[in-house]
Structures are given as structure tokens and as C-alpha cells.
Amino acid sequence: MRFPWRNKADLLPGINLPFTQLKSIATPAPEYLIETVSQYSEQITLLCLGPLTNIALAIEKGGEDFVKGVKQIVMMGGAVRVSGNGTPNQVSEWNLYVDPLAASQTFKSGIPITMIGLDVTNLAPCTPELNEKLGNLSSQNEVGKIM
């Protein structure tokens, strides 16, 4: 699915993120997650910025070893005390709305989860100052050093 806002995000003023030199891999995401968690057991924090589909598939395929091997999940998703975003019911948050089964499986897995919902992300505006800082850092290939 193509997100209607994706092209606009690329046009934000002051943001010129560098292209990566990394190449994609042929391994499907759930298998890659299982392999990586197995290799670095109890050291992996999964940062989930979209639907939890691949996490749920890794939980299903990797079983208890995968669940025990993940240190924690930090996810952007959910809406507790605010309206949703971009969903037909105007109540749900998009990342959980598009795959509620995956969200349910992930939440029931027993993996410690920190949920950063719209309640919080709505309070983190993309200001001109942030855009400028991101633009300056991206030109120096230091995007990871924002704060």
C-alpha cells in the first residue's frame, strides 16, 4: 500500500536525508528477526514504527525462543486519550488498526513493551528548528546524533 502522505514527507523543508549504502537482503523479515534474536539473545530491543505484522509472524515461527530472546519492544502505536489518525473509524491509530491480530499477538506474547502512542507523538511537533537540525546533520551523515 502506498501511503498518501509519503511523497509530502520527502518534501519537508530542510530535510535532505542521505541515501544508505546498505543493500537489501533476500531473507524475509520474520526469519531475519528470528535469526538475529537467536544470535544476540536477550540483547535485542525492537523499535517498531509501523504495524506489528512481522513481529507477530516471528513470534509464531520462532516460538518461545524468540519471545525470550527479545529484550523489549519500543513501539510507536496506539491512541489512549486522543483520536486516531488516518483510519476510517477516526478513533484507532493506524499502526494497530491495519493489523489488529498482529498487535494482539504481540501484546499477548509476554515481551516487555513500551508503547509510544499518539498521545505522546502528537506533542512532538516537527518545528522549523528541528527540520534545520535534521538537514544539517544529514549533510554531515550524522542523522543518528540528533540529540
C-alpha positions as CSV (number, residue, x, y, z in Angstrom):
1,M,0.0,0.0,0.0
2,R,1.3,3.5,-0.8
3,F,0.7,6.0,1.9
4,P,-0.8,9.2,0.5
5,W,1.4,11.4,2.7
6,R,4.7,9.6,1.9
7,N,5.6,11.9,-1.0
8,K,4.9,15.0,1.1
9,A,7.2,13.7,3.9
10,D,10.1,13.7,1.4
11,L,9.5,17.4,0.6
12,L,9.7,18.7,4.2
13,P,11.9,21.8,4.2
14,G,15.4,21.4,5.5
15,I,15.4,17.6,5.4
16,N,17.8,16.1,3.0
17,L,18.5,12.6,4.4
18,P,21.4,10.8,2.9
19,F,20.9,7.5,1.0
20,T,22.3,4.5,2.6
21,Q,25.0,2.3,1.0
22,L,23.4,-0.8,2.6
23,K,21.9,-3.3,0.3
24,S,18.6,-5.2,0.9
25,I,18.7,-8.8,1.9
26,A,16.7,-11.7,0.5
27,T,15.7,-13.1,3.9
28,P,12.1,-12.3,4.8
29,A,11.7,-10.0,7.8
30,P,10.3,-12.6,10.2
31,E,13.1,-15.0,9.5
32,Y,15.7,-12.3,9.8
33,L,14.3,-11.2,13.1
34,I,14.4,-14.8,14.4
35,E,18.0,-15.3,13.2
36,T,19.1,-12.0,14.7
37,V,17.4,-12.6,18.1
38,S,18.8,-16.1,18.2
39,Q,22.3,-14.7,17.6
40,Y,22.1,-11.9,20.1
41,S,19.6,-13.4,22.6
42,E,18.3,-11.0,25.3
43,Q,20.2,-8.1,23.8
44,I,17.8,-7.0,21.1
45,T,15.4,-4.1,21.5
46,L,13.0,-4.0,18.6
47,L,12.0,-0.5,17.5
48,C,8.6,-0.8,15.8
49,L,7.5,2.3,13.8
50,G,4.7,0.6,11.8
51,P,2.3,-2.3,12.0
52,L,3.4,-5.3,14.1
53,T,2.9,-7.9,11.3
54,N,6.5,-9.1,11.1
55,I,6.8,-9.2,14.8
56,A,3.7,-11.4,15.2
57,L,5.0,-13.7,12.4
58,A,8.4,-14.0,14.1
59,I,6.6,-14.8,17.4
60,E,4.5,-17.5,15.6
61,K,7.5,-19.0,13.7
62,G,10.2,-18.5,16.4
63,G,8.0,-19.5,19.4
64,E,9.2,-19.2,23.0
65,D,12.8,-19.0,22.0
66,F,12.1,-15.8,20.0
67,V,9.9,-14.4,22.8
68,K,12.5,-15.0,25.5
69,G,15.3,-13.7,23.2
70,V,13.8,-10.2,22.7
71,K,14.8,-7.8,25.5
72,Q,12.0,-5.4,24.8
73,I,9.8,-3.8,22.1
74,V,9.6,0.0,21.9
75,M,6.7,0.8,19.5
76,M,5.0,3.8,18.0
77,G,1.3,3.0,18.0
78,G,-2.0,3.2,19.8
79,A,-4.1,6.1,21.0
80,V,-5.2,6.2,24.6
81,R,-6.7,9.6,25.2
82,V,-6.7,11.1,21.7
83,S,-8.5,10.4,18.4
84,G,-6.9,8.1,15.9
85,N,-5.0,9.1,12.7
86,G,-6.0,8.3,9.2
87,T,-8.3,5.4,10.0
88,P,-11.8,5.0,8.6
89,N,-13.3,5.0,12.2
90,Q,-11.3,8.1,13.2
91,V,-10.7,6.5,16.5
92,S,-7.9,4.0,16.0
93,E,-4.2,4.7,15.5
94,W,-3.0,3.5,12.1
95,N,-0.2,1.1,13.1
96,L,-2.5,-1.0,15.2
97,Y,-5.6,-0.6,13.1
98,V,-4.1,-2.1,9.9
99,D,-3.2,-5.4,11.6
100,P,-5.1,-5.8,14.9
101,L,-4.4,-9.5,15.1
102,A,-0.6,-8.9,14.9
103,A,-1.0,-6.2,17.6
104,S,-2.9,-8.6,19.8
105,Q,-0.4,-11.5,19.4
106,T,2.5,-9.2,20.1
107,F,0.9,-7.7,23.2
108,K,0.0,-11.2,24.5
109,S,3.5,-12.6,23.8
110,G,5.0,-11.6,27.1
111,I,7.7,-9.5,25.6
112,P,8.1,-6.2,27.6
113,I,6.6,-3.4,25.5
114,T,6.9,0.3,25.8
115,M,4.1,1.9,23.7
116,I,4.6,5.5,22.5
117,G,1.1,6.4,21.4
118,L,-0.4,9.3,19.5
119,D,-1.0,10.9,22.9
120,V,2.8,11.5,23.0
121,T,3.7,11.8,19.4
122,N,1.1,14.5,18.8
123,L,3.0,16.6,21.4
124,A,6.3,16.3,19.4
125,P,5.9,18.8,16.6
126,C,8.2,18.9,13.6
127,T,9.3,22.5,14.1
128,P,11.4,24.6,11.6
129,E,14.3,24.3,14.1
130,L,14.1,20.5,14.1
131,N,13.9,20.5,10.3
132,E,17.1,22.7,10.1
133,K,18.9,20.5,12.6
134,L,18.0,17.3,10.7
135,G,19.1,19.0,7.5
136,N,22.4,20.0,8.9
137,L,23.1,16.6,10.4
138,S,22.1,14.7,7.2
139,S,24.5,16.8,5.2
140,Q,27.2,15.6,7.7
141,N,26.0,12.0,7.6
142,E,25.2,12.2,11.4
143,V,21.5,11.7,11.4
144,G,21.7,9.4,14.4
145,K,23.2,12.1,16.6
146,I,20.1,14.3,16.7
147,M,20.0,14.7,20.5
